[in-house]
Amino acid sequence: MSPTAQIPPRLEVQGLFRSFEGRMAVEDVSFSIRAGQVTCLLGPSGCGKSTTLRMIAGVEMQDRGRILVDGTLICDTVFRVPPERRAIGLMFQDFALFPHLSVAENVAFGLSGPSRVKRQRVEELLDRVHLAHHIDDFPHQLSGGEQQRVALARALAPRPRILLMDEPFSGLDERLRDDIRDETLALLKEEGTAVLLVTHEPQEAMRMADEILLMRGGRIVQGGAPYNLYNAPVDRAAASFFSDINVIRARVEGALTRTPFGEFLAPGRADGSEVDIVIRPQHLKIDFDRAGQGPLPTPQDGTAARALVERARFMGRESLVEFRMEYDGSVLKATVPNVFLPKAGTPMWLMIRRDRCFVFPVT
């Protein structure tokens, strides 16, 4: 066994439950985070993300379950370490800076010890977030991005073992957000802090997290590296949470489904049951119509199905083309890199890459 495997996780959550007025908000949530790891609780509003975070912070009490830090119990339904003694930092979407305190005083707010030592820590953090020249300014003199970096410096100043971040970038301008995320991630990695980030934005989770925990209805429905959640979603809803999808419904016959795009494997599905074949727009393959003829079938792409262009739009980095399928009148969407703007009514042929589609039971 490696030495790392013997070290307990920085944060460990075991079987958390929380209900409000009979409605289950968090149900049997368990996970662990190691030092220096960024884990993201991802899901739609109301799925239990923030409630989970508040229980870890100590401002909400769980009905059942345990929370441990470095292998030591900090909270169950009997024993409870107060929030201020948990060595857990908090950062929220409203930066909550004190308007009457300078930047330096805001960052130093949670520090104790000699003034010289506190000042040294403040200067170190402000230098690392590129705000040393604002040390004596007040929050109203800063931009939103600068205030966010001050809030980050304040949260990290006491060297918390764990940092909880609840939608911390949602108030920022979209063009500024990516730069601030990258700067934040670099600083968190340098500090070696275990981070739990709560967000409803898949792109934010994929950009920042080492591990994503996808929540729905109070439960974690899938967890793993961003690559794995994107490329091996547990169900149709998980696939659609990360991107637009096309859905083709089909019926199972002898472990196969037959569609205008050819046959798809559906092992373990009962004959007569329905399945959804899911493929993302960027994985639809497009070919030109040749006097009513399309490309020949291949094992990788299956059979081509004819469609008419409904409309095409240029989106900046790619083009989005909507097709009306001839076989049933349904609409499928495809994205193509760069500029591809065929005229409405143009006949084309679509194929579905077998290694890029998912087959899920209809629930």
PyMOL commands that set and color helices and strands:
alter all, ss='L'
color gray80, all
select helices_A, chain A and resi 3-6+49-57+83-85+103-107+115-128+132-134+139-141+144-156+174-191+202-208+226-231+236-242+281-283+354-356
alter helices_A, ss='H'
color red, helices_A
select strands_A, chain A and resi 11-20+23-33+38-42+64-69+72-75+88-92+162-166+194-199+211-216+219-224+246-253+256-259+262-265+274-279+284-288+305-314+318-325+331-337+347-352+357-361
alter strands_A, ss='S'
color yellow, strands_A
deselect
rebuild
show_as cartoon
